Amino acid sequence: MSLEWALGVLVLLALVALTFFQLGRLSQPSNPTQQPRKRPRHPSVFVDMDDNPPMEIDFEAGIRANQSSSRKHPSRDEASS
């Protein structure tokens, strides 16, 4: 008796699930292509970068700029001595 009862409950659950599935399908519009497409909240951004390295790097100019900057703004250790 309990095997038939369990089988009946399973069939009943399957019918309820099938009913909810069909109701969900019927509530959706028939032509989903006419729905307005939602825009993404964070669209992708493509940046065109120049991957070519500079032709010539002037290291001496960078060293001179760093030395002149350090003379104008001494660090805490240099200022305390």
Number of C-alpha atoms within 10 A of each C-alpha: 5 7 8 9 10 11 11 12 12 12 12 12 12 11 12 12 12 12 12 11 11 11 11 10 11 10 8 9 10 9 7 9 8 8 8 7 8 6 7 7 6 6 7 7 6 6 6 6 6 6 6 6 7 6 5 6 9 7 9 9 10 10 11 11 11 11 11 10 11 12 9 8 10 11 10 8 7 9 8 7 5
